[in-house]
Amino acid sequence: MARTYESALSHLAALQSNRAITSLFSPPTIPASPLPPDAVASKAPKQDLNALAIPEMLAWLQRAGLSQDDLAAKLRCIHVAGTKGKGSVCAYLTALLARGDEDIRGVAGKVGTYTSPHLVSVRERIAIDGSPISRDLFARYFFEVWDACTEAARAELAAQQAGRPDGVNGRAGEAKAVSEEELQGPATKPFYFRFLTIVALRAFLGEGVRSAVIECGIGGEYDSTNVLPPSSITASVVTQLGIDHVGMLGGTLPEIAWHKAGVCKPGRKCFTRKLEGKGSTEAVVTAQKTMQVLRQRAQEKGAALVEVADGDVERWGGINASDNAAGSLEGGFQKYNQALAVHAAREHLRVLASESSSNSSEGGQRADTTTNESLHNIPSSFTSALQYARLRGRCETREDEHAPITWLIDGAHTAESLTEVARWFAGKISQYTSKARAILLFNQQDRDAAKLVSGLLEDIKANAVTPTDQGETTIFTHAVFSRNDLKPRVISSDNGEETEPERDLSVQKAAAEALRAIFLATSTSALDNVADAVAEVRALASRNDGERTMVLATGSLHLVGALLRTLEPDAKD
């Protein structure tokens, strides 16, 4: 088997398409650990199907040749959970630690970042000092993990056949007939996200990373990344909360907060935005209950919850993105993510410096970055880093190379995130002349797309209203609703027969109907792939008499990923 990057991608695709494969070996069992009777506010769901996740992940970590001791000895991590803003906080943290001055970089060391999902290349998920690891490094660590899992499965099978309790699970099992192909294949490997988490940790250890910024995939308590040992955590962050992944996390903010607060660690600070609730009495009560859960969970875990108040952040004002840095993070709401990152970075540096001082017989000089916790007194290198922090597909502005189009791109996929996108878009569109055309490119395949697009449009209408000649209100002259598929479906060129069935466009058509109910003057189209959607947008822009066309592309990170690949056909995966 070739150990190339292309081969790694092929093997990774097999994992992704085989998430439902049952492991050859039964997962370890764990005893129940009920919460005390008075812990009602933060009690986990009664039927928690995630309870085996961490023991299973620990077993996979062992199969891959890693241990929590390895991680504790070499890595110091900031663990980031939340519903909205996780990626932005991770981008800011990476910039603060990797782009800091000499003193900060001396304390932080080499900086690794693990995030998800990726938009163009899987290598985006694993970065060192802010840049995705190379194709060669990805292939190297990918196959180190792949081969280690294969050999672990071989050893467990031999132990089972010999009737010995020598496997990872610590007990003998019934011997199974397993082919060599199956041993070397995806059935003896963890599923996609777990596998990449282990690849990232192995890469960080192999490349001498000292500071790691780790983003949770889903939740926190049972997320694969929560195998990080408590002693490796310097600080944690719970970003803005919202309703998402209700099947796994619950359908209310307090339930979701229970899971997210799983990143709290004994003796460490966890930074979160203090929820106060705005508007209705129900919103205020929900915010209070959610904060109660976060506080109780932190107390249960022996962590210190640091609640960052909106008022303090608003008085600070945040740091505007640099106009000279393509892809730097925009949007007024980013100041809240910046504040969380600044606090967590300071705490991370403080812990590292403290460890360094205690381990040094001479107590060497260390970076003075924590003498004042005020947001108004941050190092100048922090200011610069916040300006140049980058995160693809989040409030990203880019100019089209082939048409007079400004693409405004954000992968928001929840109602709350789309509200922020609406405000960002309204601010951007107001900078252009009234002759500028605005087009919407939208999709959301897994949630209620019609409801989400309606909310987005109402928020945009509330922030930026352009009257038409008929006295109606419109923002977009045209809206394109596309599936996330990158290219048109395949049709045989020999006999004209379809080799791929027609794609379902019911979601796109429902979203188009929802838009027409709000903006009667907006024309719409529903397409089954992003390449055709981009071609249609460019064709529409060419008819705008040379005036610039603003295109808001949002609703799904999958849509954004396909869009960026279409706009950057020569980009390496």
MOMO-V345468 format. One record per helix or strand. SS is the DSSP state (A for helix, B for strand). FROM is the first residue (numbers start at 1). TO is the last residue. If there is no record, write none. Layout:
# MOMO-V345468
[[SS;FROM;TO] [SS;FROM;TO]]
This chain:
# MOMO-V345468
[[A;5;16] [A;40;42] [A;53;63] [A;68;74] [B;76;81] [B;84;84] [A;86;98] [A;102;108] [B;111;114] [A;122;125] [B;126;128] [B;131;132] [A;135;161] [A;180;184] [A;186;188] [A;192;206] [B;211;215] [A;224;227] [A;230;232] [B;233;238] [B;240;240] [A;246;249] [A;253;263] [B;269;273] [A;281;300] [B;304;308] [A;310;316] [B;328;328] [A;334;359] [A;380;388] [B;390;390] [B;396;399] [B;405;409] [A;415;429] [B;437;442] [A;449;463] [B;466;467] [B;473;474] [B;478;482] [B;491;491] [B;498;498] [A;506;518] [B;523;527] [A;530;541] [B;549;554] [A;557;567]]
